[in-house]
Amino acid sequence: MMNYIFKAFLVIFTIPMWLGQIAPQTKKLPLIPTYQDSIYSSPQKMGILKNKEIDEASGLVFSRKHANLIYTHNDSGGDPYVYMIDTLGNDLGKITLDDVKNRDWEDIAIGPGPDKNKSYVYIGEIGDNQGKYPNIKIFRFPEPNALSKEQSVKPEILTLTYPDGPRDSETLMVDPIEKTIYIISKRDSSNTLYKAPIDAFNKGEVELEEVMKLPFTMAVAGDISSDGSQILVKNYFNVFYWERKEGVSISETMKTAPMKLPYKPEPQGEAIGFSPNGNSYFTLSEKRFNIQPTLYRYEKNR
């Protein structure tokens, strides 16, 4: 019992201290114009990840091709693998990305690509804790037709630069309506939303366009629902949510005040994603303080 009490004490008091060291120090951080909403339920524990190789999960996204399949990956310095799990945390195998490295993979998304009959996985090598890299990269490959424990793929590569110098980012989203890639910075006091068109892959290298400043900091993950009607962005303590009206752009939607959805803070929660039907969202944390990564589900109230 004392061991559990000590772990709880360590989690409660260590995380705020750690965040205090890495968060931007500013007196001008804007107020977050949000309110707590009850359209989603409290978390349901789905399962602990069975694959112990996944110890720094930094993104998750649901397959559009295979039922109950989730893609995830490890953080910086890990192997160039996209792991496959189910909604209970069971191991379904992995996909090796040939001829690339995991410099700092921070998020994963899914969306359209060159073949309108296929869905594509997008991996964001967008982390840069020290703000020193001249460019970032997005890797893309079509979802596999069949699942196996071991498979490999040679991804397309898009190289991106920021218009205002290097940034650390951990949020990658792909909008299926605008066919646009969105990236959100992390460490500036008001996180910045950037974008690039999906067809930038045809050029191989482009400069991101700054879209807007957002009323929060330390964004670590995000997702756009499969129909483009819902948007999620999370930091370490909050999940922000927008409902998008038909015909309205992502930027116009995110200019409005987001709702704040239920979230159970995790040891280092850096992954969030909608289920394919958009009626629930899942979160996942890296392994910290000897707490095993656990998959949580938040269900939309009917």
C-alpha positions as CSV (number, residue, x, y, z in Angstrom):
1,M,0.0,0.0,0.0
2,M,2.8,2.4,0.9
3,N,4.4,1.8,-2.5
4,Y,1.2,2.8,-4.3
5,I,0.9,5.9,-2.1
6,F,4.5,6.9,-2.9
7,K,3.8,6.5,-6.7
8,A,0.7,8.6,-6.5
9,F,2.6,11.3,-4.6
10,L,5.4,11.2,-7.2
11,V,3.1,11.6,-10.1
12,I,1.1,14.4,-8.6
13,F,4.0,16.5,-7.5
14,T,6.6,15.6,-10.2
15,I,4.6,16.4,-13.3
16,P,3.8,20.0,-12.4
17,M,7.5,20.6,-11.5
18,W,8.6,19.1,-14.8
19,L,6.1,21.1,-16.8
20,G,7.1,24.3,-15.0
21,Q,10.7,23.7,-16.3
22,I,9.7,23.3,-19.9
23,A,6.6,25.5,-20.3
24,P,7.1,29.0,-21.7
25,Q,7.5,31.6,-19.0
26,T,5.3,34.5,-19.8
27,K,2.9,36.9,-18.1
28,K,0.9,37.5,-21.3
29,L,-0.5,34.0,-21.8
30,P,-4.1,34.6,-23.0
31,L,-7.0,33.3,-21.1
32,I,-8.4,30.1,-22.5
33,P,-12.0,30.9,-23.5
34,T,-13.4,27.5,-22.8
35,Y,-16.0,25.8,-20.7
36,Q,-16.5,22.3,-19.4
37,D,-19.0,20.4,-21.6
38,S,-20.7,17.1,-20.9
39,I,-21.2,15.9,-24.5
40,Y,-18.5,13.3,-23.8
41,S,-18.3,10.8,-20.9
42,S,-15.7,10.3,-18.3
43,P,-12.8,8.0,-19.3
44,Q,-13.2,4.2,-19.7
45,K,-10.0,2.2,-19.3
46,M,-9.8,-0.1,-22.4
47,G,-6.6,-1.9,-21.7
48,I,-2.8,-1.8,-21.0
49,L,-0.7,-2.0,-24.1
50,K,0.5,-5.6,-24.6
51,N,3.5,-4.7,-26.8
52,K,6.2,-3.5,-24.4
53,E,8.1,-1.9,-27.2
54,I,5.6,0.9,-27.2
55,D,6.9,2.8,-24.2
56,E,7.0,6.4,-25.6
57,A,3.7,6.6,-27.5
58,S,3.4,10.0,-29.0
59,G,0.5,9.8,-31.4
60,L,-2.4,7.6,-32.3
61,V,-4.9,7.4,-35.2
62,F,-7.6,5.0,-36.2
63,S,-7.5,3.1,-39.5
64,R,-10.1,3.9,-42.1
65,K,-9.7,0.5,-43.7
66,H,-9.5,-2.1,-40.9
67,A,-12.0,-2.2,-38.1
68,N,-10.7,-1.5,-34.5
69,L,-7.2,-0.9,-35.7
70,I,-5.1,1.9,-34.2
71,Y,-1.7,3.1,-35.5
72,T,0.8,4.5,-33.0
73,H,4.5,5.1,-32.7
74,N,7.3,5.9,-30.3
75,D,8.9,9.3,-29.7
76,S,12.3,10.6,-30.7
77,G,15.2,8.1,-31.1
78,G,12.9,5.1,-31.5
79,D,12.9,2.7,-34.4
80,P,11.1,3.8,-37.6
81,Y,8.1,1.6,-36.8
82,V,4.4,2.3,-36.9
83,Y,2.9,-0.1,-34.4
84,M,-0.6,-1.6,-34.8
85,I,-2.9,-2.2,-31.8
86,D,-6.6,-2.8,-31.3
87,T,-9.0,-0.9,-29.1
88,L,-8.2,-3.1,-26.1
89,G,-4.4,-2.6,-26.4
90,N,-3.6,-5.9,-28.0
91,D,-0.6,-6.1,-30.3
92,L,-1.4,-6.5,-34.0
93,G,2.1,-6.1,-35.4
94,K,4.2,-3.2,-36.9
95,I,5.1,-1.5,-40.1
96,T,8.7,-0.6,-40.8
97,L,9.4,2.6,-42.7
98,D,12.3,1.8,-45.0
99,D,15.2,4.2,-45.5
100,V,14.1,6.7,-42.8
101,K,15.0,7.4,-39.2
102,N,13.0,8.5,-36.2
103,R,14.7,11.8,-35.4
104,D,11.7,13.0,-33.4
105,W,8.3,11.5,-34.5
106,E,5.6,13.3,-32.5
107,D,2.2,12.7,-34.1
108,I,0.4,10.6,-36.6
109,A,-2.7,11.3,-38.8
110,I,-4.7,9.8,-41.5
111,G,-6.3,11.3,-44.6
112,P,-6.6,11.4,-48.3
113,G,-3.7,11.2,-50.8
114,P,-3.0,10.9,-54.5
115,D,-5.2,7.8,-55.0
116,K,-8.8,8.8,-54.1
117,N,-9.6,5.1,-53.4
118,K,-7.0,4.8,-50.6
119,S,-6.5,6.3,-47.2
120,Y,-3.0,7.4,-46.2
121,V,-1.0,7.4,-43.0
122,Y,0.9,10.6,-42.2
123,I,3.7,10.7,-39.6
124,G,5.1,13.9,-38.3
125,E,8.8,14.2,-37.6
126,I,8.1,17.6,-36.2
127,G,9.6,17.5,-32.7
128,D,12.5,19.9,-32.0
129,N,12.9,20.6,-28.3
130,Q,15.8,23.0,-28.8
131,G,14.4,24.7,-31.9
132,K,17.5,24.0,-33.9
133,Y,16.6,22.0,-37.0
134,P,16.3,23.9,-40.3
135,N,13.4,21.7,-41.5
136,I,10.9,19.0,-40.4
137,K,9.5,16.1,-42.4
138,I,6.2,14.4,-43.0
139,F,6.2,10.7,-44.1
140,R,3.3,9.3,-46.0
141,F,2.2,5.8,-47.1
142,P,-1.1,4.2,-48.0
143,E,-2.8,1.9,-45.5
144,P,-1.9,-1.8,-46.1
145,N,-4.6,-3.9,-47.7
146,A,-3.8,-6.8,-45.4
147,L,-2.5,-7.0,-41.9
148,S,0.6,-9.0,-40.8
149,K,2.9,-9.0,-37.8
150,E,5.8,-7.7,-39.8
151,Q,5.6,-5.6,-43.0
152,S,7.5,-2.7,-44.5
153,V,6.9,0.2,-46.8
154,K,8.9,3.0,-48.4
155,P,7.2,6.2,-47.6
156,E,6.9,9.5,-49.5
157,I,8.7,12.3,-47.8
158,L,7.7,16.0,-47.6
159,T,10.2,18.4,-46.2
160,L,8.8,21.5,-44.5
161,T,10.2,24.8,-43.2
162,Y,8.6,27.3,-40.9
163,P,8.2,30.9,-42.1
164,D,9.5,32.3,-38.8
165,G,12.3,29.9,-37.9
166,P,12.5,26.5,-36.2
167,R,9.8,25.4,-33.9
168,D,9.1,22.5,-31.6
169,S,5.7,20.9,-32.5
170,E,3.9,17.8,-31.4
171,T,0.5,18.1,-33.2
172,L,-0.2,16.9,-36.7
173,M,-3.7,16.9,-38.3
174,V,-4.9,16.2,-41.8
175,D,-8.2,17.8,-42.9
176,P,-10.1,15.5,-45.4
177,I,-12.3,18.4,-46.6
178,E,-9.6,21.0,-47.4
179,K,-7.0,18.3,-48.1
180,T,-4.6,20.2,-46.0
181,I,-1.9,19.3,-43.4
182,Y,-2.0,21.3,-40.1
183,I,0.8,21.6,-37.6
184,I,0.5,23.3,-34.2
185,S,3.6,24.6,-32.4
186,K,4.2,23.7,-28.7
187,R,6.5,25.9,-26.7
188,D,5.4,29.4,-27.7
189,S,3.1,31.1,-25.2
190,S,0.3,31.2,-27.7
191,N,0.6,28.1,-29.9
192,T,0.7,28.8,-33.6
193,L,-1.3,26.9,-36.3
194,Y,0.5,26.3,-39.6
195,K,-0.6,24.6,-42.8
196,A,0.5,23.2,-46.1
197,P,-1.6,21.6,-48.9
198,I,-1.5,17.8,-49.2
199,D,-0.4,18.1,-52.8
200,A,2.9,19.7,-51.6
201,F,4.2,16.1,-51.7
202,N,4.4,16.6,-55.4
203,K,7.0,19.3,-54.9
204,G,8.9,17.5,-52.1
205,E,9.7,20.7,-50.1
206,V,7.6,23.7,-49.2
207,E,7.3,26.5,-46.6
208,L,4.5,26.2,-44.1
209,E,2.0,29.1,-44.0
210,E,1.2,30.6,-40.6
211,V,-2.6,30.5,-40.0
212,M,-3.3,31.9,-36.6
213,K,-2.3,32.1,-32.9
214,L,-4.3,29.8,-30.5
215,P,-5.4,30.7,-26.9
216,F,-3.4,28.0,-25.2
217,T,0.1,26.6,-24.9
218,M,2.0,23.2,-24.8
219,A,-0.2,21.5,-27.4
220,V,0.9,17.9,-27.7
221,A,-1.6,16.1,-29.9
222,G,-4.6,16.6,-32.1
223,D,-7.0,15.1,-34.6
224,I,-9.7,15.9,-37.1
225,S,-12.6,13.5,-37.4
226,S,-12.9,11.3,-40.5
227,D,-15.8,13.5,-41.9
228,G,-14.0,16.7,-41.0
229,S,-16.7,17.9,-38.7
230,Q,-14.9,17.8,-35.3
231,I,-11.5,18.9,-34.1
232,L,-9.5,17.9,-31.0
233,V,-6.3,19.4,-29.6
234,K,-4.8,18.5,-26.2
235,N,-2.1,19.7,-24.0
236,Y,-1.0,17.9,-20.8
237,F,-4.1,18.9,-18.8
238,N,-6.9,19.8,-21.2
239,V,-8.7,18.6,-24.3
240,F,-10.0,21.4,-26.5
241,Y,-12.9,20.7,-29.0
242,W,-14.5,22.4,-31.9
243,E,-17.6,21.5,-33.9
244,R,-17.2,22.6,-37.5
245,K,-20.2,23.7,-39.5
246,E,-20.6,22.7,-43.2
247,G,-18.7,25.0,-45.5
248,V,-16.6,26.6,-42.7
249,S,-12.8,26.3,-42.9
250,I,-10.6,24.9,-40.1
251,S,-9.1,28.4,-39.4
252,E,-12.6,30.0,-39.1
253,T,-13.7,27.2,-36.8
254,M,-10.7,27.4,-34.6
255,K,-11.1,31.2,-34.2
256,T,-14.2,30.4,-32.1
257,A,-14.0,29.5,-28.4
258,P,-13.4,25.8,-28.0
259,M,-15.2,23.5,-25.5
260,K,-13.1,21.8,-22.9
261,L,-13.8,18.1,-22.8
262,P,-13.3,15.5,-20.0
263,Y,-9.7,14.4,-19.6
264,K,-8.0,12.3,-17.0
265,P,-4.4,13.6,-16.8
266,E,-1.9,10.9,-17.7
267,P,1.8,10.5,-16.7
268,Q,2.8,12.0,-20.1
269,G,-0.2,12.0,-22.3
270,E,0.8,12.9,-25.9
271,A,-1.7,11.0,-28.1
272,I,-5.3,11.6,-28.9
273,G,-7.6,10.4,-31.8
274,F,-11.2,10.1,-32.9
275,S,-12.8,6.8,-33.5
276,P,-13.8,6.4,-37.2
277,N,-17.4,7.3,-36.6
278,G,-16.4,10.4,-34.5
279,N,-18.5,9.2,-31.5
280,S,-15.6,8.7,-29.2
281,Y,-12.0,9.8,-28.7
282,F,-9.1,7.8,-27.3
283,T,-6.0,8.9,-25.4
284,L,-2.6,7.2,-24.7
285,S,0.4,8.1,-22.6
286,E,4.1,7.4,-22.7
287,K,5.4,5.1,-19.9
288,R,6.4,7.2,-16.9
289,F,7.0,6.5,-13.2
290,N,6.7,2.7,-14.0
291,I,3.1,3.2,-15.0
292,Q,2.3,1.1,-18.1
293,P,0.8,2.9,-21.1
294,T,-3.0,2.6,-20.9
295,L,-5.6,3.2,-23.6
296,Y,-8.6,5.3,-22.5
297,R,-11.9,5.9,-24.3
298,Y,-14.2,8.9,-23.9
299,E,-17.7,8.2,-25.3
300,K,-20.0,10.8,-26.8
301,N,-23.2,11.0,-24.8
302,R,-26.3,10.4,-26.9
